[in-house]
Amino acid sequence: MADPATALSGVLLPLEQLHLLVPAAVVAEIVAYAEPEVASSWPDWVLGLIPWHGCRLPLVSVEAAMGSPPSAAGGRRSRIVVLHTLDGEPGLPRYALLVRDTPRVVSIWPEFLTVRPSESVNEPFVRLRVNLADGESAVIPDLDALQDAVLAADGHAGGI
């Protein structure tokens, strides 16, 4: 049996075609979907800006950032997940991801995590593809690369 002391806490974020697995510590808040303010100078994977606690955050479609067509935003079950950046970047302390349904907290035991081969050599924003203990597959995103891309897009768009 797995030692409970070795379990890591993660959050499984349901997207259209896959699930993202992120550390629970990076999730600032999960909120109901609200239509973003369109920001035409941003790349198409940034759906717009959303208000959050007195600031405006870029709302990212991870599928579109990974090269898939952006799926239709919104929907009754859609949620927005606000993430802390990993390094506390002053220019972008947080950003948001659009997810298709309510995320769920999962306990992860490293000894039951199976790494799957990547579907291509160069998958943007993918750190690993894994199978969880229950057989469910997930993508561990490269949050550093995603944050850098949002920062770069912000610089081209003229700031938030």
CORJOKA-V424448 format. One record per residue. RES is the residue in one letter. SS is DSSP state (~ for helix, > for strand, _ for the rest). PHI is phi in degrees with one decimal (* if undefined). PSI is psi in radians with two decimals (NA if undefined). Layout:
res=RES ss=SS phi=PHI psi=PSI
res=RES ss=SS phi=PHI psi=PSI
This chain:
res=M ss=_ phi=* psi=2.57
res=A ss=_ phi=-72.8 psi=2.49
res=D ss=_ phi=-76.5 psi=2.06
res=P ss=~ phi=-57.7 psi=-0.43
res=A ss=~ phi=-70.2 psi=-0.33
res=T ss=~ phi=-93.1 psi=-0.05
res=A ss=> phi=-70.3 psi=2.43
res=L ss=> phi=-104.8 psi=2.60
res=S ss=> phi=-99.6 psi=2.16
res=G ss=> phi=-127.9 psi=2.97
res=V ss=> phi=-126.2 psi=2.20
res=L ss=> phi=-92.5 psi=2.05
res=L ss=> phi=-104.4 psi=1.98
res=P ss=> phi=-78.5 psi=2.12
res=L ss=_ phi=-105.2 psi=-3.02
res=E ss=_ phi=-64.5 psi=-0.87
res=Q ss=_ phi=-110.1 psi=-0.13
res=L ss=_ phi=-157.0 psi=3.05
res=H ss=> phi=-115.3 psi=2.42
res=L ss=> phi=-95.9 psi=2.51
res=L ss=> phi=-117.2 psi=2.02
res=V ss=> phi=-122.7 psi=2.70
res=P ss=> phi=-64.2 psi=2.42
res=A ss=~ phi=-58.8 psi=-0.53
res=A ss=~ phi=-64.6 psi=-0.39
res=V ss=~ phi=-87.0 psi=-0.21
res=V ss=> phi=-83.0 psi=2.02
res=A ss=> phi=-83.9 psi=-0.74
res=E ss=> phi=-167.6 psi=2.65
res=I ss=> phi=-117.7 psi=2.16
res=V ss=> phi=-127.6 psi=2.81
res=A ss=> phi=-64.7 psi=2.66
res=Y ss=_ phi=-64.5 psi=2.37
res=A ss=_ phi=-133.5 psi=2.47
res=E ss=_ phi=-60.0 psi=2.20
res=P ss=_ phi=-77.2 psi=2.75
res=E ss=> phi=-75.1 psi=2.12
res=V ss=_ phi=-64.6 psi=2.37
res=A ss=_ phi=-126.4 psi=1.62
res=S ss=_ phi=-66.8 psi=-0.37
res=S ss=_ phi=-83.4 psi=-0.06
res=W ss=_ phi=-88.2 psi=2.79
res=P ss=_ phi=-64.4 psi=2.84
res=D ss=_ phi=-65.0 psi=-0.32
res=W ss=_ phi=-81.1 psi=-0.15
res=V ss=> phi=-98.3 psi=1.93
res=L ss=> phi=-74.6 psi=-0.28
res=G ss=> phi=147.3 psi=-2.88
res=L ss=> phi=-115.2 psi=2.45
res=I ss=> phi=-118.9 psi=2.54
res=P ss=> phi=-78.0 psi=2.42
res=W ss=> phi=-152.0 psi=1.96
res=H ss=_ phi=47.4 psi=0.85
res=G ss=_ phi=84.0 psi=0.05
res=C ss=> phi=-130.1 psi=3.03
res=R ss=> phi=-115.5 psi=2.26
res=L ss=> phi=-115.4 psi=2.46
res=P ss=> phi=-69.2 psi=2.36
res=L ss=> phi=-101.5 psi=2.03
res=V ss=> phi=-102.7 psi=2.36
res=S ss=_ phi=-94.3 psi=1.86
res=V ss=~ phi=-63.6 psi=-0.67
res=E ss=~ phi=-57.5 psi=-0.82
res=A ss=~ phi=-65.8 psi=-0.67
res=A ss=~ phi=-64.6 psi=-0.52
res=M ss=_ phi=-85.6 psi=0.03
res=G ss=_ phi=102.3 psi=-0.05
res=S ss=_ phi=-86.5 psi=2.77
res=P ss=_ phi=-63.5 psi=2.47
res=P ss=_ phi=-64.6 psi=2.34
res=S ss=_ phi=-82.3 psi=2.86
res=A ss=_ phi=-61.6 psi=2.26
res=A ss=_ phi=-76.6 psi=2.71
res=G ss=_ phi=87.6 psi=-2.81
res=G ss=_ phi=112.6 psi=2.69
res=R ss=_ phi=-59.7 psi=-0.61
res=R ss=_ phi=-96.9 psi=-0.12
res=S ss=_ phi=-62.6 psi=2.59
res=R ss=> phi=-134.1 psi=2.83
res=I ss=> phi=-115.1 psi=2.24
res=V ss=> phi=-108.9 psi=2.06
res=V ss=> phi=-89.6 psi=2.21
res=L ss=> phi=-112.4 psi=2.45
res=H ss=> phi=-75.7 psi=2.51
res=T ss=_ phi=-74.6 psi=2.72
res=L ss=_ phi=-72.5 psi=-0.50
res=D ss=_ phi=-111.7 psi=0.16
res=G ss=_ phi=65.9 psi=0.53
res=E ss=_ phi=-47.9 psi=2.06
res=P ss=_ phi=-61.6 psi=-0.54
res=G ss=_ phi=-75.3 psi=-0.30
res=L ss=_ phi=-155.4 psi=1.34
res=P ss=_ phi=-71.8 psi=-0.39
res=R ss=> phi=-150.6 psi=2.72
res=Y ss=> phi=-148.3 psi=3.01
res=A ss=> phi=-125.8 psi=2.60
res=L ss=> phi=-118.1 psi=2.46
res=L ss=> phi=-87.5 psi=2.24
res=V ss=> phi=-123.9 psi=2.77
res=R ss=_ phi=-86.4 psi=-0.26
res=D ss=_ phi=-157.3 psi=3.13
res=T ss=_ phi=-68.6 psi=2.17
res=P ss=_ phi=-65.9 psi=2.81
res=R ss=> phi=-135.4 psi=2.53
res=V ss=> phi=-79.0 psi=2.37
res=V ss=> phi=-131.1 psi=2.57
res=S ss=> phi=-94.7 psi=2.35
res=I ss=> phi=-122.5 psi=2.17
res=W ss=> phi=-102.3 psi=2.04
res=P ss=~ phi=-51.9 psi=-0.59
res=E ss=~ phi=-69.7 psi=-0.26
res=F ss=~ phi=-107.1 psi=0.17
res=L ss=_ phi=-95.5 psi=2.15
res=T ss=> phi=-109.7 psi=2.17
res=V ss=> phi=-78.7 psi=2.29
res=R ss=> phi=-101.1 psi=2.66
res=P ss=_ phi=-65.8 psi=2.56
res=S ss=_ phi=-67.6 psi=2.62
res=E ss=_ phi=-79.9 psi=-0.31
res=S ss=_ phi=-149.2 psi=2.84
res=V ss=_ phi=-66.8 psi=-0.62
res=N ss=_ phi=-124.4 psi=1.33
res=E ss=_ phi=-89.5 psi=2.02
res=P ss=_ phi=-64.5 psi=2.35
res=F ss=_ phi=67.9 psi=0.30
res=V ss=> phi=-109.5 psi=2.11
res=R ss=> phi=-87.0 psi=-0.89
res=L ss=> phi=-148.4 psi=2.67
res=R ss=> phi=-108.6 psi=2.30
res=V ss=> phi=-134.7 psi=2.80
res=N ss=> phi=-111.4 psi=2.32
res=L ss=_ phi=-83.7 psi=3.01
res=A ss=_ phi=-57.4 psi=-0.59
res=D ss=_ phi=-83.4 psi=0.09
res=G ss=_ phi=91.3 psi=-0.17
res=E ss=_ phi=-69.6 psi=2.43
res=S ss=> phi=-97.6 psi=2.65
res=A ss=> phi=-152.7 psi=2.82
res=V ss=> phi=-110.9 psi=2.25
res=I ss=> phi=-91.8 psi=1.95
res=P ss=> phi=-76.0 psi=2.73
res=D ss=_ phi=-86.6 psi=1.55
res=L ss=~ phi=-66.1 psi=-0.53
res=D ss=~ phi=-62.8 psi=-0.83
res=A ss=~ phi=-65.2 psi=-0.71
res=L ss=~ phi=-63.4 psi=-0.78
res=Q ss=~ phi=-59.9 psi=-0.78
res=D ss=~ phi=-61.7 psi=-0.69
res=A ss=~ phi=-67.0 psi=-0.70
res=V ss=~ phi=-65.8 psi=-0.73
res=L ss=~ phi=-61.2 psi=-0.77
res=A ss=~ phi=-63.8 psi=-0.74
res=A ss=~ phi=-63.6 psi=-0.67
res=D ss=~ phi=-62.5 psi=-0.71
res=G ss=~ phi=-63.2 psi=-0.68
res=H ss=~ phi=-74.3 psi=-0.46
res=A ss=~ phi=-87.1 psi=-0.17
res=G ss=_ phi=94.2 psi=0.28
res=G ss=_ phi=95.6 psi=2.82
res=I ss=_ phi=-91.0 psi=NA
